[in-house]
Amino acid sequence: MTATSTQVKHEVKDLSLAPLGKQRIEWAGREMPVLAQIRDRFAQEKPLDGIRLVACCHVTTETANLAIALKAGGADAILIASNPLSTQDDVAASLVADHGIPVFAIKGEDNETYHRHVEIALDHKPNIIIDDGSDVTATLVQHRQHQLPDIIGTTEETTTGIVRLQAMFNDGVLSFPAMNVNDAETKHFFDNRYGTGQSTLDGIIRATNILLAGKTVVVAGYGWCGKGAALRARGMGANVIVTEINAVKALEATMDGFRVMPMEEAVRYGDLYITVTGNKHVLRAEHFENMKDRAIVCNSGHFDIEIDLKSLGSMASDVRTVRPFTQEYRLKSGKSVVVLGEGRLINLAAAEGHPSAVMDMSFANQALGCEYLVKNKGKLEPGLHSIPTELDQEIAALKLKAMGINMDILTDEQVKYMNSWTAGT
């Protein structure tokens, strides 16, 4: 612990946890070679020098490596939690004590504390916001309009946040560019599918210790996160049902070999329910009433609104904690419904979130997205912008290099053929 650690503004659980956090941050860093290469370049070039930056993220070992890279690039950064149950307290302590990064995050913090931390973050007068769900950006737009001239842009890596940003733009209130990190190929193909798929089941198993083989698992939503959860559940022997509102995705799930049906029908079969839609009240009163006794429900979408816990609470005669992050709601009918992680992100509430190797690419996109905003200050129109293809390709190439994998290279003849319309069969 540095001598100046206590002088850094912070609100964490316990700075004495820093040694453990430091060890875990370094362990995660072993699986994040792309971000390490970006950090080393940032340390030399200082592309974020003088930039005030706010990051509202899950405070995990992987996020810590991103924060360290941003600071290496010259950013004056502050970190707050994007979810009350996702903070790893030892990691938060280490960032303050060992790296001098102001952190305001405590696992289990209440909503009042969370919103106070959002205000503290905005008091930093950021030029760039890294958001997870767009709460900081929405608060800025609604209540801090006088700070809008300071904003260069924001980056967002959740589906929920992208939907909110698009809604802001449609309403004419998004006056700055926002980088859509979520739709980068090196993000959603890997983070959403492989990361969410593995970490969601990890969280479920840690919370319950149930055997998935032979269970019927209902996955609500067949976006990239839903695909990952469905594939991993089937891989562990579960019978998987998918519910969808999009005809193309429902057809894709069918072609992938899953049963597809409305939720009102699926509730007759499910032993375990996973919501990954980004929408509100995907599981609600009429579903709870018709579920099997002791059905387990959990969420892997960003906010805790996919499961209507208020209605479930009103239907219950008793609620008791049966295991850590596991609550049983005894209904007046005599049946019970088991809720994991208070309806919050189960992979972060009861486990450690995505594997570091996956977050390596996601956070590489975040770091390069921030650099891109600074380099193009004043040139980008307000609204959502995709991560440039060349940055996506750079991240993929760096990942392959770190994995020791080589690719083919087009010959001159092949390049000519691919760019010609006169050459045929």
C-alpha positions in Angstrom: 0.0 0.0 0.0 1.4 3.4 -1.0 1.9 6.1 1.6 -0.5 8.4 -0.2 -3.3 5.9 -0.7 -5.5 7.3 2.1 -5.2 10.8 0.5 -7.0 9.6 -2.7 -10.7 10.4 -2.5 -12.6 7.2 -2.3 -15.5 5.3 -0.7 -14.6 1.6 -0.5 -15.4 -1.0 2.1 -11.9 -1.6 3.5 -8.5 -0.5 2.3 -6.9 -3.4 4.2 -8.3 -5.7 1.5 -5.9 -4.1 -1.1 -3.2 -6.9 -1.0 -5.7 -9.6 -2.0 -7.2 -7.3 -4.6 -3.7 -6.5 -6.1 -3.0 -10.2 -6.4 -6.3 -10.9 -8.1 -6.0 -8.0 -10.5 -2.6 -9.3 -11.6 -4.0 -12.8 -12.0 -6.7 -11.5 -14.3 -4.1 -9.4 -16.2 -2.4 -12.7 -17.3 -5.4 -13.4 -19.4 -5.7 -9.9 -20.9 -2.8 -9.6 -23.3 -4.5 -7.3 -25.8 -5.3 -4.7 -23.1 -1.7 -5.1 -21.8 -0.4 -4.1 -25.2 -2.7 -1.1 -25.4 -1.7 -0.1 -21.9 2.0 -0.2 -22.8 1.4 1.9 -25.9 -0.8 4.3 -23.9 2.0 4.7 -21.4 4.4 5.8 -24.1 2.0 8.0 -26.2 -0.3 9.4 -23.5 -3.3 9.8 -25.8 -5.7 10.7 -22.9 -3.4 13.2 -21.3 -5.4 15.9 -19.5 -8.8 14.1 -20.1 -11.1 13.9 -17.2 -12.8 10.5 -17.4 -15.6 8.8 -15.4 -16.1 5.1 -15.7 -19.3 3.6 -14.4 -18.6 -0.2 -14.6 -18.8 -3.4 -12.7 -15.8 -3.0 -10.3 -14.1 -6.3 -11.0 -10.5 -7.5 -11.6 -11.0 -7.0 -15.4 -12.3 -3.5 -15.0 -9.3 -2.7 -12.8 -7.0 -3.6 -15.6 -8.9 -1.2 -17.9 -8.7 1.6 -15.3 -5.0 1.0 -15.0 -4.6 1.3 -18.8 -6.6 4.5 -18.9 -4.5 6.0 -16.2 -1.3 4.9 -18.1 -2.7 6.8 -21.0 -2.8 10.1 -19.0 -6.5 10.1 -18.0 -7.7 11.7 -14.8 -10.1 8.9 -14.1 -12.6 8.1 -11.4 -14.5 4.8 -11.1 -17.9 4.1 -9.7 -20.0 0.9 -9.6 -22.7 0.3 -12.2 -24.4 -2.4 -10.1 -24.7 -2.7 -6.3 -23.9 -6.4 -6.2 -21.1 -6.6 -8.8 -18.4 -4.7 -6.8 -15.4 -6.8 -5.7 -14.4 -4.9 -2.5 -10.8 -6.1 -2.5 -10.3 -4.8 -6.1 -11.8 -1.4 -5.2 -9.4 -1.2 -2.3 -6.4 -2.1 -4.5 -7.2 0.5 -7.1 -7.2 3.2 -4.4 -4.2 2.0 -2.4 -1.9 0.7 -5.1 -2.8 2.8 -8.2 -4.1 6.0 -6.8 -7.4 5.8 -8.7 -10.5 7.3 -6.9 -13.1 4.6 -6.5 -16.6 4.9 -5.1 -18.1 1.4 -4.9 -19.1 -0.9 -2.1 -20.6 -4.4 -2.7 -24.3 -4.3 -1.6 -24.6 -0.5 -1.6 -28.2 0.7 -1.5 -29.8 2.8 -4.3 -29.3 6.0 -2.4 -25.6 5.4 -2.2 -25.4 4.4 -5.8 -27.1 7.6 -7.0 -24.9 9.7 -4.7 -21.8 8.1 -6.3 -23.3 9.0 -9.7 -23.4 12.6 -8.6 -19.8 12.4 -7.2 -18.7 11.1 -10.6 -20.4 14.0 -12.4 -18.8 16.4 -9.9 -15.5 15.3 -11.6 -16.7 17.3 -14.6 -15.9 14.5 -17.1 -14.9 15.0 -20.7 -15.5 11.3 -21.4 -17.9 8.9 -19.8 -17.5 5.1 -19.9 -21.0 3.9 -19.1 -22.6 0.5 -18.3 -26.3 1.1 -18.7 -26.1 4.8 -19.4 -27.2 5.9 -15.9 -24.4 8.5 -15.7 -25.1 9.8 -19.2 -28.8 10.0 -18.5 -28.3 11.9 -15.2 -26.0 14.3 -17.0 -28.5 15.0 -19.8 -31.4 15.4 -17.4 -29.9 17.3 -14.5 -26.4 18.6 -15.5 -27.0 20.4 -18.8 -24.5 23.1 -17.8 -21.8 20.4 -18.1 -22.6 19.3 -21.6 -20.0 21.6 -23.2 -17.3 19.7 -21.3 -18.3 16.4 -22.9 -16.3 15.0 -25.8 -18.3 11.7 -25.8 -19.3 8.5 -24.1 -18.7 4.8 -24.7 -21.3 2.2 -23.9 -21.0 -1.6 -23.9 -24.4 -2.9 -22.8 -27.5 -3.6 -24.9 -29.6 -1.8 -22.3 -27.4 1.3 -22.5 -27.4 1.4 -26.3 -31.3 1.3 -26.3 -31.3 4.2 -23.8 -28.8 6.2 -25.9 -30.8 5.7 -29.0 -33.9 6.9 -27.2 -32.0 10.0 -26.0 -31.0 10.7 -29.6 -34.5 10.2 -30.9 -35.8 12.7 -28.3 -33.1 15.2 -29.4 -31.3 15.3 -26.1 -28.1 13.5 -27.0 -25.8 16.4 -28.0 -22.5 14.5 -28.2 -21.2 11.3 -29.9 -21.5 7.9 -28.2 -19.4 5.0 -29.2 -21.4 1.8 -29.5 -18.9 -0.6 -28.0 -21.6 -3.3 -27.5 -22.0 -3.9 -31.3 -18.2 -4.3 -32.0 -17.6 -7.7 -33.4 -14.8 -8.4 -30.9 -17.3 -7.5 -28.2 -20.7 -9.1 -28.7 -19.5 -12.2 -30.6 -17.3 -13.1 -27.7 -18.3 -11.2 -24.5 -22.0 -11.6 -24.9 -22.0 -15.2 -26.3 -19.1 -16.9 -24.6 -18.7 -14.6 -21.6 -22.4 -14.3 -20.6 -23.0 -18.0 -21.4 -20.3 -19.3 -19.1 -20.5 -16.8 -16.3 -24.3 -16.9 -16.1 -24.2 -20.7 -15.5 -21.3 -20.2 -13.1 -23.3 -17.8 -11.0 -26.4 -20.1 -11.0 -24.3 -23.1 -9.9 -22.5 -21.2 -7.2 -25.8 -19.9 -5.8 -27.7 -23.2 -5.9 -25.3 -26.1 -6.5 -28.0 -27.7 -8.7 -27.3 -30.3 -11.4 -28.2 -28.8 -14.8 -28.3 -32.2 -16.6 -31.9 -33.2 -17.1 -33.3 -29.9 -16.1 -35.6 -27.8 -18.3 -34.0 -24.4 -18.7 -36.1 -21.5 -20.2 -34.0 -18.7 -21.7 -35.9 -15.5 -22.3 -34.3 -13.7 -25.3 -32.2 -15.1 -28.1 -29.8 -12.2 -28.7 -26.1 -12.9 -28.3 -26.4 -13.3 -24.5 -29.3 -15.6 -24.8 -27.5 -17.7 -27.4 -24.6 -18.1 -25.1 -26.7 -19.1 -22.1 -28.8 -21.5 -24.2 -25.7 -23.1 -25.8 -23.9 -23.6 -22.5 -27.0 -24.9 -20.7 -27.5 -27.5 -23.5 -23.8 -28.3 -23.3 -24.3 -29.3 -19.6 -27.2 -31.6 -20.4 -30.2 -29.3 -19.9 -33.3 -29.3 -22.1 -33.6 -25.7 -23.3 -36.6 -23.7 -24.3 -36.3 -20.3 -25.8 -38.9 -17.5 -25.7 -38.7 -14.6 -28.2 -40.6 -11.6 -29.6 -38.5 -11.3 -32.8 -39.5 -13.7 -35.6 -36.0 -14.0 -37.1 -34.4 -14.8 -33.7 -37.2 -17.2 -32.9 -36.6 -18.9 -36.2 -32.8 -19.0 -35.6 -33.3 -20.6 -32.2 -35.5 -23.2 -33.8 -32.9 -23.9 -36.5 -30.3 -24.2 -33.7 -32.3 -27.0 -32.2 -34.1 -25.3 -29.4 -37.8 -25.5 -28.6 -39.4 -22.1 -29.0 -42.7 -21.1 -27.4 -44.4 -18.1 -25.6 -43.5 -17.7 -21.9 -47.1 -18.4 -20.8 -46.6 -21.9 -22.3 -43.0 -22.4 -21.2 -43.9 -21.8 -17.5 -45.5 -25.3 -17.5 -42.1 -26.9 -18.1 -39.3 -24.8 -16.7 -37.2 -25.8 -13.8 -34.9 -22.8 -14.2 -35.5 -19.5 -15.9 -32.8 -17.1 -17.2 -33.9 -13.6 -18.5 -31.5 -11.9 -20.9 -33.7 -9.4 -22.8 -32.9 -6.0 -21.5 -36.7 -5.4 -21.2 -39.0 -5.0 -18.2 -41.1 -7.6 -16.4 -40.3 -10.5 -18.7 -41.3 -12.7 -15.8 -44.4 -11.4 -14.0 -47.4 -12.4 -11.8 -49.2 -14.6 -14.3 -46.0 -16.5 -14.9 -45.2 -17.0 -11.3 -48.7 -18.4 -10.6 -48.2 -21.2 -13.2 -44.6 -22.2 -12.6 -43.7 -25.5 -11.1 -43.2 -25.6 -7.3 -39.6 -24.5 -6.4 -38.9 -23.1 -9.9 -35.7 -21.1 -9.9 -35.6 -17.7 -11.7 -32.6 -15.4 -12.3 -31.6 -12.5 -14.6 -28.5 -11.8 -16.6 -29.7 -8.6 -18.2 -28.1 -5.3 -17.0 -30.9 -4.0 -14.7 -33.0 -5.7 -12.1 -36.3 -5.1 -13.9 -36.7 -8.2 -16.0 -38.2 -10.2 -13.1 -41.2 -8.4 -11.5 -40.1 -8.9 -7.9 -42.6 -6.4 -6.6 -45.5 -8.5 -7.8 -43.8 -11.7 -6.6 -43.4 -10.1 -3.2 -47.1 -9.2 -3.0 -48.0 -12.8 -4.0 -45.8 -14.3 -1.2 -46.8 -15.2 2.3 -43.2 -15.6 3.3 -39.7 -14.8 2.0 -36.6 -16.4 3.4 -32.9 -16.6 2.4 -32.0 -20.3 1.9 -28.4 -19.8 0.6 -26.2 -16.8 -0.2 -27.8 -14.9 -3.0 -30.8 -17.3 -3.0 -34.3 -16.3 -1.7 -37.3 -18.5 -1.6 -40.7 -16.8 -2.0 -43.5 -19.0 -0.5 -46.7 -18.2 -2.4 -50.1 -18.1 -0.8 -51.0 -21.1 -3.1 -48.4 -23.2 -1.2 -45.9 -23.3 -4.1 -42.6 -21.5 -3.9 -40.4 -19.5 -6.4 -36.7 -19.2 -5.8 -35.0 -15.9 -6.9 -31.3 -15.7 -7.4 -29.2 -12.6 -6.8 -32.2 -10.3 -6.0 -33.0 -10.3 -9.7 -29.7 -8.6 -10.5 -26.9 -9.9 -12.8 -26.5 -13.4 -11.5 -23.0 -13.8 -13.1 -21.7 -10.8 -11.0 -24.0 -11.1 -8.0 -23.1 -14.7 -7.2 -19.9 -15.2 -9.2 -17.0 -13.2 -10.7 -18.5 -12.1 -14.0 -17.0 -12.9 -17.4 -13.7 -14.7 -17.8 -10.8 -12.3 -18.1 -9.9 -13.6 -21.6 -13.2 -12.4 -22.9 -13.2 -9.0 -21.2 -9.7 -8.5 -22.7 -11.4 -7.7 -26.0 -14.4 -5.8 -24.6 -12.1 -3.5 -22.6 -9.7 -3.1 -25.5 -12.7 -1.7 -27.4 -13.4 0.6 -24.5 -9.9 1.9 -24.3 -9.5 2.4 -28.1 -13.0 3.9 -28.2 -11.9 6.6 -25.7 -8.8 7.3 -27.7 -10.9 7.5 -30.9 -13.2 10.1 -29.3 -10.3 12.2 -28.2 -8.5 12.1 -31.6 -11.8 13.0 -33.4 -13.0 15.7 -30.9 -15.3 18.0 -32.7 -15.5 15.9 -35.9 -18.1 13.4 -34.9 -21.8 14.1 -35.1 -24.1 13.6 -32.0 -25.5 10.1 -31.8 -24.4 6.5 -31.9 -21.2 5.6 -33.7 -19.9 2.1 -34.4 -16.3 1.2 -33.4 -14.4 1.6 -36.6 -13.8 -1.7 -38.5 -10.0 -1.1 -38.4 -10.0 -1.0 -34.6 -12.1 -4.1 -34.4 -9.7 -5.9 -36.7 -6.7 -4.6 -34.7 -8.1 -6.0 -31.5 -8.8 -9.4 -33.2 -5.3 -9.4 -34.7 -3.7 -8.6 -31.3 -5.7 -11.4 -29.7 -4.6 -13.9 -32.3 -1.0 -12.9 -31.9 -1.2 -13.3 -28.1 -2.7 -16.8 -28.7 0.1 -17.8 -31.1 -2.3 -18.2 -34.0 -1.4 -17.1 -37.6 -3.8 -16.4 -40.5 -3.5 -16.6 -44.3 -2.7 -13.5 -46.3 -4.3 -12.8 -49.7 -2.0 -13.0 -52.7 -1.8 -10.0 -55.1 -3.9 -12.0 -57.6 -6.6 -12.7 -55.0 -6.7 -9.0 -54.0 -7.1 -8.0 -57.6 -9.9 -10.6 -58.1 -11.7 -9.4 -55.0 -11.7 -5.8 -56.2 -12.7 -6.5 -59.8 -16.1 -6.8 -61.4 -14.8 -7.9 -64.8 -13.4 -11.2 -63.7 -16.0 -14.0 -63.6 -16.0 -17.7 -63.8 
